Amino acid sequence: MILATPIQLTDQVIKAADDAATFKQECGELKSKTEKLAGLLRQAARASNDLYERPTRRIIDDTEQVLEKALALVLKCRGHGLMKRVFTIIPTAAFRKMSSQLENSIGDVSWLLRVSASADDRDDEYLGLPPIAANEPILCLIWEQIAILYTGSVEDRSDAAASLVSLARDNDRYGKLIIEEGGVGPC
């Protein structure tokens, strides 16, 4: 299962943050965000059969990379011995950047859980786009509409299909993306 590694990484980041000898406050903040992310990842693991596969792979891969970087940063704070503490330089900006990346991962996984929820469990208001959409917002919009096609009410599915048709008419690339992402079933 693709969620096993990120969940293990969250546990490692949390433990390493507990063992921090330097930058305890910063590591505590990263630990707090990692705990929140761990809860979301465990929730996703419980719902793994219902997760929309295409964005799941991309979001989990990105989240795993963020957690690997967070672990590397927090491990630098363990500082065994005076010499290691003196010669290990960690700019405070690294903690701010990592905090922001963890926050983005939390947003991405939260969006994934919302977009993958059944119509009965989902808030029918606009789901919004996840932080990952900063790189390719149209792809996330397509994911959202396809998810509604599979889990929405009849009316919602009709609206999502109309949106996808409109996108495909506007741009050939969008049409190809819709097909690649599973928005059009076999004929």
C-alpha positions in Angstrom: 0.0 0.0 0.0 1.4 3.4 -0.9 0.4 5.0 2.4 2.6 2.7 4.5 5.8 4.5 3.9 4.5 8.0 4.6 2.9 6.9 7.8 6.2 5.3 8.9 8.0 8.5 8.0 5.5 10.6 10.2 6.3 8.3 13.1 10.0 8.7 12.6 9.7 12.5 12.3 7.6 12.7 15.5 10.1 10.5 17.4 13.1 12.5 16.1 11.4 15.8 17.1 11.0 14.4 20.6 14.7 13.7 20.8 15.8 17.1 19.5 18.5 18.7 21.6 18.6 22.0 19.6 15.9 24.0 18.0 13.4 22.4 20.3 10.6 24.9 19.6 11.0 24.7 15.9 11.1 20.9 16.0 8.0 21.0 18.2 6.2 23.0 15.6 7.2 20.5 12.9 6.1 17.6 15.2 2.7 19.2 15.7 2.1 19.5 11.9 3.5 16.0 11.3 1.0 14.6 13.9 -1.8 16.3 12.1 -0.6 14.9 8.8 -0.2 11.4 10.3 -3.8 11.5 11.4 -4.9 12.4 7.9 -2.7 9.7 6.4 -4.2 7.1 8.7 -7.7 8.3 7.8 -6.7 7.9 4.1 -5.4 4.4 4.8 -8.7 3.4 6.3 -10.5 4.8 3.3 -7.9 3.5 0.8 -10.5 1.6 -1.2 -12.5 4.8 -1.8 -9.6 7.1 -2.6 -9.5 8.5 -6.1 -6.4 6.8 -7.5 -4.9 9.4 -9.9 -4.4 12.3 -7.5 -3.7 9.9 -4.6 -0.5 8.7 -6.2 0.7 12.2 -6.9 -0.2 13.6 -3.6 1.2 10.7 -1.6 4.5 10.8 -3.6 4.9 14.6 -2.9 4.0 14.0 0.8 6.5 11.3 1.1 9.2 13.6 -0.3 8.3 16.3 2.2 8.4 13.9 5.1 11.8 12.6 4.1 13.1 16.2 4.1 11.4 16.9 7.4 13.1 13.8 8.9 16.5 14.9 7.6 16.0 18.4 9.1 14.8 17.1 12.5 17.6 14.6 12.8 20.1 17.4 12.5 18.7 18.7 15.8 19.5 15.7 17.8 23.1 16.9 18.3 25.1 14.3 20.1 28.0 16.0 21.6 29.3 19.6 21.7 31.3 19.4 18.5 28.3 18.3 16.4 26.1 21.0 17.9 28.8 23.7 17.2 29.4 22.5 13.6 25.8 21.8 12.6 24.4 25.0 11.2 20.7 25.0 10.4 19.2 28.3 9.2 15.9 29.2 10.8 14.5 29.7 7.3 14.8 25.9 6.8 12.2 25.4 9.5 9.8 27.9 8.1 10.1 26.4 4.7 9.6 22.9 6.1 6.6 24.1 8.1 5.1 25.5 5.0 5.7 22.3 3.0 4.1 20.2 5.8 1.1 22.6 5.8 0.8 22.1 2.0 0.8 18.3 2.5 -1.9 18.6 5.1 -4.0 20.6 2.6 -3.3 18.1 -0.2 -4.3 15.1 1.9 -7.3 16.9 3.3 -8.5 17.7 -0.2 -7.9 14.1 -1.3 -10.1 12.9 1.5 -12.8 15.4 0.7 -12.8 14.8 -3.1 -12.8 11.0 -2.6 -15.7 11.0 -0.2 -19.1 9.7 -1.3 -21.7 12.3 -2.2 -23.5 11.6 1.2 -20.3 12.3 3.2 -19.0 15.2 1.1 -19.9 18.9 1.7 -21.6 19.8 -1.6 -20.0 23.3 -1.6 -17.1 23.9 -3.9 -14.2 21.7 -2.7 -11.5 24.2 -3.6 -8.2 23.3 -4.9 -5.4 21.7 -2.9 -1.9 23.3 -2.6 -0.6 20.9 -5.2 -2.8 22.8 -7.7 -0.3 25.7 -7.6 1.7 23.6 -10.2 -1.2 22.6 -12.4 -4.6 23.9 -11.3 -6.5 22.6 -14.3 -5.5 19.0 -13.5 -6.9 19.4 -10.0 -10.1 20.8 -11.4 -10.4 17.9 -13.7 -9.7 15.4 -10.8 -12.4 17.1 -8.8 -15.0 16.9 -11.6 -14.1 13.3 -12.3 -14.5 12.4 -8.6 -17.9 14.0 -8.7 -18.8 11.8 -11.8 -18.1 8.7 -9.7 -19.5 9.7 -6.3 -22.0 12.5 -6.8 -25.7 12.6 -7.0 -27.4 12.4 -10.4 -27.6 16.2 -10.6 -24.0 16.7 -9.5 -22.8 14.1 -12.0 -24.7 15.9 -14.7 -23.0 19.2 -13.8 -19.6 17.6 -13.6 -20.0 16.0 -17.0 -21.1 19.4 -18.5 -18.0 21.0 -16.9 -15.7 18.4 -18.4 -17.3 18.8 -21.8 -16.9 22.5 -21.6 -13.2 22.1 -20.6 -12.6 19.7 -23.5 -14.2 22.0 -26.0 -12.1 24.9 -24.8 -8.7 23.2 -25.2 -7.5 20.0 -26.8 -4.9 19.5 -24.1 -7.7 19.6 -21.5 -9.6 17.0 -23.4 -6.5 14.7 -23.5 -6.1 15.2 -19.7 -9.7 14.3 -19.1 -9.3 11.0 -21.0 -5.9 10.2 -19.4 -7.3 10.8 -15.9 -10.3 8.5 -16.4 -13.0 11.0 -17.1 -14.2 9.2 -20.2 -15.1 5.5 -19.9 -14.5 3.0 -22.6 -16.9 3.3 -25.6 
